[in-house]
Amino acid sequence: MASVRSPDQLALTLEHAVRFGREDFVEGPSNAAALALVEGWPDWPDRIVALIGPEGSGKTHLAAIWAAAAGATVVPASALAESELPALAARPLVLEDLAAGTFDERVMFHLLNLTRQNGAFLLLTARTPPAGWPITIKDLASRLRALPVVSLAAPDDALLRAVVVKLWADRQLNVDESLVSYVVTRIERSFAAARAAVVALDREALRLQRPVTRALAVDLLRGRDQFEMFGEANDVDRP
């Protein structure tokens, strides 16, 4: 006889994959310049560009859109290896999540030089501009300071609302406007927090076998001033 899963078990099996296609990206004033950069490739101001924005602002999603268009390899900055430089610098590359101390300065210096020598493209993503990083190798510091920087800001209310609606639509759910308003005014201003809130509410609805409504959100947050339980949703900077 087939086993019967409880609602708790069912909720854990219905995860929704995060989609990073261009059609999944929600546009707004906070990401307009960054989106224009990605869609303007290969007409960039430089072969190497830094995409800067706070956590959850959409960097990963935009990098994925560019990677798909340019046929780029995506590598975390912490995984950058000297032995792989010749291959990485020979084609378009996304180097993600750069920050001071997350990469070998000598390897990074060689990567920048090889990229330019090969006429390849490199998109760097980071939370803060490279010009402010404490870099030991002076030539690397000067190269990083000279890079064009395109910034993303935290989403405004209109964009955050659109993202929340889209996240529900991705789950084949049309939610009430009152729920959207309630969620948007109680989460931090980031796409990651929006995604985490939607996931948590969806799980709770499945667990309790209740519809996803404002009343459910109120019950879930009873005793809390905000969606403190909703932190990062995978590391996704995106939509």
N, C-alpha and C positions, 0 to 999 in steps of 0.2 A: 504494500500500500504506500502510495506517495505521501511524504510528510507534508504537513500543513504548517506554513510559516506564520509566525505572529506578525502583527503590524509593525513591531519594532524591527524584526528581521527584514520585512519587506521594505521599510524605509531605507535601510542601509544598502539595498540592492538597486535602488533606482537613482543612482548618481547620474548627473548630466555632464557630459564632456564639455569642457570649455572650448568654444569655437573662435578661431582667430582669423577668419576670412574677412575680406574687405566689406562684404555685405553685413557682417556682424558688428562692425565698428560704428558707434554712435557719435556723430559729429556735434561739436559745440564750440563756442568761442575759446574755451580753455585749451583745446587741442587743434585749432584750425591751422596754426603755423606749422605744427609738427606733421599734420596730415598733408599739408601742401608740400612739405619737403619730401615725404615718402612718395607721394604721387608725382612729384616733379622729377624724380630720378629718370635718366642719369644727368639731368641738367642741375647739378648741385653746385654750391659755391666753392666746394673743395672735394677732393677724393675721399677725405676723412672728415666725418661730421659727428658731433656729440649730441645725443638726444637726452635732455635733462628733465627730470620731473620727480615729484614726491612719490612715495609708494602708492600704488593703486591709481596712478594717473593715466595709465594706458600705454606705457613705454613698450612693454612686452608685446602687446597686440600690434602696435605700429611696426615694431621690429619684425614681427612675423609676416605682416602684410608686405613689407619691403623684401624680406627674404624670399617670399614666394615669387614676387615679381622679378627679382634680380638673380634668382637661383643661388642665393647666399647660404653659406654654412652658418649655423648659430652655435656659439661656444660661450659658456660662462667664463667670466674673467678669471675666476679662481682655478679653472681647468686649463688655462693657456700653458702649453708646453713648448719649450724651445725646439724639440725634435720635430714638431709639427709645423713650424713657421713657414718653411718653403711651400708647403701645400696650401696652408691657410692664406698666405699672402698672394697667392696666384689667382685668386678668384674673389668675388664679393663675400664679405664676412660681417656677421653681427657679433660683437663682443659685448656680452650682457653683464649688468650689475657691477660696473667698475666702482671702486672706492679706494681711497688710500689704504694700502696694506693688503689689498686683495689680490695683487698681482706682483710678479717679479719685474722690477723696473728695467733691468737689462733686457729681458725678453720683450717687454712692451716697446722699448726703444727700437729693437731690431724689427719688430712687427711693423711699426710705423714707417721705418725706412724701406723695408721690403715692399710694403704696400705701394708706396709712391714709386719706387723703382719699377714695379711691375705694371703700374697704371691701373691697379685694382681699386675697388671701393671698400671702405670700412665704415660701419655704423657702430658707434659706441653708445651704450646706454648707462646712465648713472643717475643718482638722486641729487647730486650737487655738481656744479661746474668744475672741470678739471683744473682750472686756474687757481682754485682754492686749496688744492691738495698739497700736502707736504711731501715734495718729491726730492730725493737725494741727488739723482743724476741731473745736473743742470741742463744739459742738452735736451733731455726728455721733458723737463719742466717747461722749457721754452716752447717745445713743439706742442705740448698739451695746451699751453696758454694761447697759442696761435690758432687753435682749432675753432671753426665756426660752431656755435652752440645754438640749438633750437630748443626752447623750453616749453614744457607742459605745465599748466597750473591745475590746482584742484578743481574739479567740476563745479559749475554753479548749480543752483537748484533745478533749473530747467533741464540741464543735461543729466543730472542725477536722477530726476524723475523719469526721463526717457529711458535711461539705462535700466531702472527698476522694472518699468513696464515691459521692456524687451526681454529681460531675464525671466519674467513670468511667462511671456509669450513663447519663449524657447521651451518652456515646460508644458506648452499647450494649455495654458490657463489664462483666462481673461479676468483680472481682478478688479475690484471696485476702486474707484478713485480715492475714496476715503482711506483705504488701506495703503495706497501708494503715498499719500500725503503723510500718513502716520509714520510710515517707515522712514521716508526721506528726512523728516524733522527730528528723527531720533538716532540716526547713525552718523558716524564721522563722514566727512565729505570726501569719499573715495570710492572708486569702482570695486575695490576689494571688499569694503564693508557692505556695499550694496549686494554683492554676490553672496557674501556670508549670511546676510539677513534673509535673503530669499531661500537659500538652502536650509537654514534653520527652521523657517516657518513651514516650508514644504515637508520637512521631516516630521515636524510636530503634527501637522495636519494628517499625515499618513498614520502616525502612531495613534492618534486619538480618533481617526476616521471622521474628521471634521472638515468642512470646507475651509479654504484659505480666505479668511476675512479679517477685518480690523479687530473684531472681537477676539479672534484667536491671537492676534499680535498683542493685544492688551493683556490677555491672560498669560502669554509667554513672558511678557516683560513686567508683570506685576511685581512690585517691590524694587524695580530698577529705574534709574533716572534716564538711562539711554541703553543702546544696544551694546553693552559692555561685553556681552558674551560673543559678539561678532568681531573677530579679529581678522587676520589675513585669511583669504580664501585661496589657498594654494600658493602663493607667491605670484599670482596673476596680476599684471599691471594693466591688466587689461581688463574693459573692452577697449 
